[in-house]
Amino acid sequence: MSALPVHQPSMWDLADEPVLTRLPGRLVRHHLAAGAWVDHLPGWVEGSDHVLDVLLGDIGWRADRRQMYDREVAVPRLLRWYDEAEELPHPVLTEARDRLDAHYAGELGEPFATTGMCLYRDGRDSVAWHGDRIGRGSSQDTVVAIVSFGSPRSLLLRPVGGGDSIRFTLGHGDLVVMGGSCQRTWDHCVPKTNRAVGPRVSVQFRPRGIA
Ligand SMILES: O=C(O)CCC(=O)C(=O)O
């Protein structure tokens, strides 16, 4: 695997230890068409530099390849997957999952189980338009929560089949949650950028059977 990117500590996130700020009353819900919604809370995690340092370490990042027509190409990001039994690499991530469980229990009716991580090394890394429709996500409403660490990147959403896109900028310590029919009726992507951006790690919490 290629060398991991180096993180320049930010000048504005000076908390000594990572701290999760309050969720209720601060998350803003955006209702999209067809029963989809997105909750957004910039700066949910304070002291995120500590978490990013750990995530940019040797936590088992994997460089994947996939078939594209007649060629095999590198997936433009590094990946790490934690099943429900595996300990997460920073305790604040376990606390984040517990807090999300408590907050979304009524709406979701089941706990978050797996944790997927993507490392975008620079602006050339990306994820193409898709919905999390492997497994139950293809037929059932669900909730996917993403906590972002590192350089801000855009998360775009657009209706399946096309239409205007909506942009969320995901910065250091920000939380975005896609819910309702979002994975079935909307697609999302993180496009490449020509801006000089540093690394970003996306931490995604999903219920069992959603990918
Ligand atoms: O980078 C992100 O926050 C989105 C990741 C994503 O959509 C995925 O891995 O399915």
The ligand as an SDF file (V2000), in Angstrom:
LIG
                    3D

 10  9  0  0  0  0  0  0  0  0999 V2000
  -17.0580    9.8290    2.0440 O   0  0  0  0  0  0  0  0  0  0  0  0
  -18.2020    9.7870    2.4450 C   0  0  0  0  0  0  0  0  0  0  0  0
  -18.5730   10.4160    3.4210 O   0  0  0  0  0  0  0  0  0  0  0  0
  -19.2120    8.9160    1.7220 C   0  0  0  0  0  0  0  0  0  0  0  0
  -18.7580    7.4910    1.6120 C   0  0  0  0  0  0  0  0  0  0  0  0
  -19.7420    6.6380    0.8940 C   0  0  0  0  0  0  0  0  0  0  0  0
  -20.6720    7.0840    0.3030 O   0  0  0  0  0  0  0  0  0  0  0  0
  -19.5850    5.1890    0.8920 C   0  0  0  0  0  0  0  0  0  0  0  0
  -18.5230    4.6890    1.2630 O   0  0  0  0  0  0  0  0  0  0  0  0
  -20.5500    4.5010    0.5140 O   0  0  0  0  0  0  0  0  0  0  0  0
  1  2  2  0
  2  3  1  0
  2  4  1  0
  4  5  1  0
  5  6  1  0
  6  7  2  0
  6  8  1  0
  8  9  2  0
  8 10  1  0
M  END
$$$$
